[in-house]
Amino acid sequence: MARQVYGRKRNAKRVLRASGKSPELHCMIVPTDPYDLLLPTSVVAEVIDYAEPEPMEIAPPWLMGHIEWADRQVPLFSFGALINGADLVDIPRGSRIMILKSLNRSGRVPWLGLLLHGLPRPVTIKPQHLVETGDEKKSLGVFRRVALEDHEVIVPDIDRLTHLVTHAAFGALPITQLED
């Protein structure tokens, strides 16, 4: 008899691995300028129409300001402007905003707004279909650059992006854990 751990059999993982099925990842290919991002669907809260953000007094060019979403002020940023260190020029017609979960335990910035240049599309992938292409520049906010079906995409570092946005929006690094 298998030992029970929190209501599941202890050998459940072994059974899944032995089944021969590769895990599938449910993701979104997210069009930003000039890169497409690959994000797990679990971090995507909503995609909304572009709304002009309320500018911040002192902010880097990639931090566009705050938008109102679900009775909250959500910081909006441009991924391309952030990793290229460039100014944001024009917002193309048909742009959208993707609301992302921030993934850190700071209550200061639980959501991030990401500027999109089009609509994201869902994809289901198997990890072995991703081919790492490298990031010679060691770009800020980039976890990995990968090829997916001959299409290069960036897997962003959501945790690092949250810290960067929080620092730029509030002038200090967020407290992610209180000491006892």
N, C-alpha and C positions, 0 to 999 in steps of 0.2 A: 504494500500500500504506500503510495507517494505521500510525503509529508506536506501538509497544507501550510501555505504562507500567505496571509492576508486574503484568504478565500480562493487562492489559485494553487494549482498543483506545482510543486517545486520544479518538476521537469518539463513544464510547459514550453519554455524557451527552446529546450533541446528538441522537442517534438516539432516546433516550427522550423528550426534549422534543418532537421532531418527530412522535412517534407520536400526539399529541393526547390521550393519557391523563393525567389529573391524578393526582398522587401520592395515595395513601390513607394515612391515619394510623390505626394500631391503638391504641386508647386504652381506658381504663376510666372510667366515671362512678362516682365514689366518694362515697357518702353520709356526710357528716360533719354535725355539728350546729353551726350551722343551714344550712350551705352544702353544695352538691354540688361536688366537684372533678373536673377533667378531667386525667387523668394518662396519659402514654404507657405502654403495657404494658411497655416496656423497663426502667422503673424499679421495677416491681412484682416482688418476690421471692416473696411468699407471703401468703395471708390465713389467719389462725388465729383460734380462739375466744378470747374475752376471758379474760385471766388477770389477777388483781389484781397490779399492779406493786409492786415493792419501793420504798418511798418514799425520796426523797433528803433529806438533812439540810436543806440550804438550796436551795430551788428556787422559781421563779415558779409561780403556780397552774396555768398551762397545761402545765407539765412534770410529768407524773404520777408518774414514777419510772422504774425499769428493769424490764424483763421478761427472762426467760431464753429465748433462741431460738438453736438450732444451736450450743450450748455457748458462747454469747456473752451479755453484758449489753447489751441494746438499750434506749436511752432511748425512752420512750413519751410522746407529746404529743397534746394536743387542738388541732386547727387552729382551730376556732371560738373557743375560749378565748384562743388566742394573738392572733388578729387583732382580737378585740373587747376584749381587755384585761380579761376577766371571769374570775371564779372558775368552776371546773367544779362543777356542782351534783350531778347524779345520773348514773350510768352506766346507760342503759336496758338492759333485758333484751334479749338477742339481739345485743348489741354485739360487734364483732370488732376485730381488730388487723391492719392491713396493714403488712407489712415492706417498706420502701422502700430501694433503693440510694441512697446519699447523693450520688453524683456528684462529690464532690471527692476530691482525692488524699490527704487526711488519713487516716492509719490509725487515728486515735483514734475516729472515729465512722463506720464504713463502712456502717452500717445504721441506719435510723430506724423507730420504731414509731408508726403513725398510728392514732388511735382512730376506728373506724367506727361508724356507727349503721345497720347493715344490711349487706347484701351488695353488692359492686360489680357493675356489669354491663359487659360488653365492648361497644364500639361501633367501627365503622369509619367514619371521616369523611374528607371532602375539605376542605382548607384554605379553599376559597371558601365553604363552608357555615357557617363560623364568623363571627359578627358581633361586633366589639368593642363592649362596652357602656360601658366606662369605669370608672374607680375614683377617684371624687372624693376619697375619704378617703386615698388613697395608702397602703393597708393594708400593713403589714409582712408579708412572706412571700407577697404576691400578685404574680404576674407580669402576668396579664391577667384581666379579667372579660369573658366572652364569652357570646353566646347561641348555643345549638345546638338547632335545631328548636324555637324559642320557649321554650327552657328555659335559664335563666341558670346558668352554671357558672363556677367559678374555676379558672384555670390557675395552680397554685402555683409559686413560685420555689424549687425544691428546693435549689439551691445556698445561697440565703439562709437557708432553713429549717435546713439542716445547720449553718451557722455559728451561728445563734441557739441551736439545741439544744446544740451543743458548748459554747458560751459558758455557757449556763445550767447544764449538767451538770458542767462542769469548771472553771468560773470564769475561763477565759481563752479568747481566740479561738484557733482551731486553727492549727497551722503547716500550710500547704497546699503549701509547696515549700521545700526546703532549698537554701540558697545554696551554690555551689561554692567 
